[in-house]
Amino acid sequence: MSSKKRPWRRAAFALVLAVSGCTYTTDDTAPSPSPTSPDALAPLERQVQMFMDQGAVAAVVQVRWPEGEWSMAYGVRDLESRTPAQPTDRVQIASVTKTMTAVAVLKLVDDHLISLDDPVNDVIPGFTAALKPPGPITVRQLLSHTSGMPEVNDALPRDVDFRPLLSRTLTMERGVKLAGTLPWTASSVGSFLYSNTNYFALGLLIQTLRHKPFIQVMREEVFDPLGMRNTSLDRVDLHETGLLHGYVTLRGERVDTTDNIFSAGSPAGGAVSTVKDMNLFMAGLLQGRALSAASLREMKTSPGFAPYGLGLWQHGDGCSAADRHEGRGSFWDYQTVAVSSDDGRYQAAMTVTMPPLPTELEDESSQNKRDLLNSQIESTLNETLDRLC
């Protein structure tokens, strides 16, 4: 649900775009800067206030550095009750999920159940029959989006009325079969081509080799060990206290799109989390508490085709010669970025609930606004960490 080629949700590239005005407003103002926050956070607060002034429904952010941490929430949880948002609120984090799924895959490598350069064609059930790969496809290629695999979202309906599409779960098995209706050419293998289908296949790999459901593996292998108590892959309870609601418009009418039945359980974008849990995850990962040193090194290494390793985006660090590492998520209704320094000592995470906008199925220009906001969040968080280090 995001670009012309991905009619549901994807991680957005950082794009340099002209600022687009958003006409919807919440009539809420952000809290004034906290007197206890360091001066380095004042520009961050001003930038988030700009997001709110441009019509964002809510924004939640947490920053962590060696001397402390800072959290803030702006706007409202939903546009019906207008209950003020809280820093502990849960939200759908889209493709930041991929970074978490990648950890579960690399734990398979650490446990010697498979190697990064092993082909998966005969390991993942139905892989060859459903997808018809043009040759051997490795774990590394799936993790780094260099398999050339077709994008499942390109096989989904493109009806302006998206509600029937969102009313049914896109399971891993169904996603792989849908992607298999599209051509997979040998010439595409080896180049960076972002495709959610890669992570659908990796989810199937995880549950095949662990002999457990994917959701259970993620809870036992990733969420619980890193203290992520408010992160899950289950369908949300719409009456849950502390849940940020998302919205789009359909032919001018506002639609609440918080129900995640479509993406629930997805290894590509199904996680619901908090900014605190995302920072706990990034800290645990980059501090070496999730994977072996060898697997973490592989995860942070790009094959050279894009600023992307094995489930991690890369971004320059103004304080170090090493790169920072990111998870990025873009849904129609939420934009999320989680950033960490290479040594895991600094983190920043933010989610912004988008102003209610039409989907790109109805108005192609709306995706530019989503991409712009995602890139602005990324820049804001990295500039904040530059000031803190």
Backbone hydrogen bonds, N-H to C=O, Kabsch-Sander energy under -0.5 kcal/mol:
donor,donor_aa,acceptor,acceptor_aa,energy
2,S,6,R,-3.7
3,S,6,R,-0.9
10,R,330,S,-1.6
15,L,13,F,-0.6
17,L,15,L,-0.9
37,S,34,S,-1.4
41,L,38,P,-2.2
42,A,39,D,-1.4
45,E,41,L,-2.2
46,R,42,A,-2.1
47,Q,43,P,-2.3
48,V,44,L,-2.5
49,Q,45,E,-2.1
50,M,46,R,-1.6
51,F,47,Q,-1.8
52,M,48,V,-2.2
53,D,49,Q,-2.6
54,Q,50,M,-1.7
55,G,52,M,-1.8
56,A,51,F,-2.0
57,V,353,T,-1.9
58,A,353,T,-0.8
59,A,74,Y,-1.7
60,V,351,T,-2.4
61,V,72,M,-2.3
62,Q,349,A,-2.2
63,V,70,W,-2.9
64,R,347,Q,-3.0
65,W,68,G,-3.0
68,G,65,W,-2.0
70,W,63,V,-2.7
72,M,61,V,-2.2
74,Y,59,A,-2.5
76,V,57,V,-2.3
77,R,83,T,-3.4
82,R,78,D,-1.2
85,A,75,G,-2.0
89,D,86,Q,-1.9
90,R,242,G,-3.4
91,V,273,S,-2.5
93,I,271,A,-2.2
96,V,93,I,-1.9
97,T,94,A,-2.1
98,K,95,S,-1.0
98,K,268,A,-0.6
99,T,95,S,-0.7
99,T,96,V,-0.6
100,M,96,V,-1.1
101,T,97,T,-2.6
102,A,98,K,-2.6
103,V,99,T,-1.2
104,A,100,M,-1.5
105,V,101,T,-1.9
106,L,102,A,-2.5
107,K,103,V,-1.7
108,L,104,A,-0.9
108,L,105,V,-0.7
109,V,105,V,-1.2
110,D,106,L,-2.4
111,D,107,K,-1.9
112,H,109,V,-1.8
113,L,108,L,-2.7
114,I,108,L,-0.7
118,D,115,S,-1.8
120,V,137,I,-3.0
123,V,120,V,-1.9
124,I,120,V,-2.3
127,F,124,I,-2.0
128,T,121,N,-0.8
130,A,126,G,-2.8
131,L,127,F,-2.2
132,K,128,T,-1.7
139,V,118,D,-1.4
140,R,116,L,-2.8
142,L,138,T,-1.7
143,L,139,V,-2.5
144,S,140,R,-2.1
145,H,142,L,-0.9
146,T,141,Q,-2.4
147,S,141,Q,-0.9
154,D,151,E,-1.4
155,A,152,V,-1.8
156,L,153,N,-1.1
162,F,160,V,-1.3
166,L,162,F,-1.9
167,S,163,R,-0.6
167,S,164,P,-0.8
168,R,165,L,-0.9
170,L,262,F,-2.6
171,T,169,T,-1.2
175,G,171,T,-2.7
176,V,172,M,-2.3
177,K,173,E,-2.0
178,L,174,R,-2.6
179,A,175,G,-2.4
180,G,176,V,-1.6
181,T,178,L,-1.9
182,L,179,A,-1.8
185,T,183,P,-0.5
188,S,185,T,-1.1
189,V,186,A,-1.1
190,G,146,T,-2.9
191,S,188,S,-1.4
193,L,145,H,-3.2
198,N,195,S,-1.2
199,Y,195,S,-0.5
199,Y,196,N,-0.9
200,F,196,N,-1.4
201,A,197,T,-2.4
202,L,198,N,-1.7
203,G,199,Y,-2.0
204,L,200,F,-1.8
205,L,201,A,-2.1
206,I,202,L,-2.6
207,Q,203,G,-2.1
208,T,204,L,-1.8
209,L,205,L,-2.4
210,R,206,I,-2.1
211,H,207,Q,-1.0
212,K,207,Q,-0.8
217,V,213,P,-2.2
218,M,214,F,-2.4
219,R,215,I,-1.9
220,E,216,Q,-2.6
221,E,217,V,-3.3
222,V,218,M,-1.8
223,F,218,M,-2.6
224,D,219,R,-2.6
226,L,222,V,-1.3
227,G,224,D,-1.6
228,M,223,F,-2.7
229,R,227,G,-1.8
231,T,228,M,-1.2
232,S,272,V,-2.0
238,L,236,V,-0.7
240,E,237,D,-2.4
243,L,240,E,-0.7
244,L,90,R,-2.7
245,H,77,R,-3.1
248,V,255,V,-1.9
249,T,357,L,-2.1
250,L,253,E,-2.7
253,E,250,L,-1.9
255,V,248,V,-3.3
257,T,246,G,-2.2
257,T,255,V,-0.6
264,A,260,N,-1.9
265,G,233,L,-1.8
266,S,263,S,-2.4
270,G,266,S,-2.2
272,V,232,S,-2.6
273,S,91,V,-2.7
278,M,274,T,-2.3
279,N,275,V,-2.0
280,L,276,K,-2.5
281,F,277,D,-2.6
282,M,278,M,-2.5
283,A,279,N,-2.6
284,G,280,L,-2.6
285,L,281,F,-2.6
286,L,282,M,-2.7
287,Q,283,A,-2.1
288,G,285,L,-1.4
289,R,284,G,-2.7
290,A,284,G,-0.6
296,L,292,S,-2.4
297,R,293,A,-2.1
298,E,294,A,-1.9
299,M,295,S,-2.5
300,K,296,L,-1.8
301,T,298,E,-1.2
302,S,300,K,-0.5
308,Y,306,A,-2.7
309,G,312,L,-3.4
310,L,299,M,-2.4
311,G,143,L,-0.7
311,G,309,G,-0.8
313,W,326,E,-2.6
314,Q,307,P,-2.6
315,H,324,R,-1.8
318,G,316,G,-0.6
320,S,317,D,-0.8
324,R,315,H,-3.5
325,H,340,S,-2.6
326,E,313,W,-2.4
327,G,338,A,-2.3
329,G,336,T,-3.1
330,S,10,R,-0.5
331,F,334,Y,-3.0
335,Q,352,V,-2.1
336,T,329,G,-2.8
337,V,350,M,-2.2
338,A,327,G,-2.6
339,V,348,A,-3.2
340,S,325,H,-2.2
341,S,346,Y,-2.3
344,G,341,S,-1.6
347,Q,64,R,-2.3
348,A,339,V,-2.1
349,A,62,Q,-2.4
350,M,337,V,-2.4
351,T,60,V,-2.2
352,V,335,Q,-2.6
353,T,58,A,-2.7
354,M,333,D,-2.0
354,M,352,V,-0.6
359,T,249,T,-0.6
362,E,359,T,-1.3
363,D,359,T,-2.5
366,S,363,D,-1.7
367,Q,364,E,-1.1
368,N,365,S,-0.7
369,K,365,S,-1.0
370,R,366,S,-1.5
371,D,367,Q,-2.8
372,L,368,N,-2.6
373,L,369,K,-2.2
374,N,370,R,-2.3
375,S,371,D,-2.3
376,Q,372,L,-2.3
377,I,373,L,-2.4
378,E,374,N,-2.2
379,S,375,S,-2.4
380,T,376,Q,-2.6
381,L,377,I,-2.5
382,N,378,E,-2.2
383,E,379,S,-2.5
384,T,380,T,-1.9
385,L,381,L,-2.1
386,D,382,N,-2.1
387,R,383,E,-1.6
388,L,384,T,-1.5
389,C,385,L,-1.7
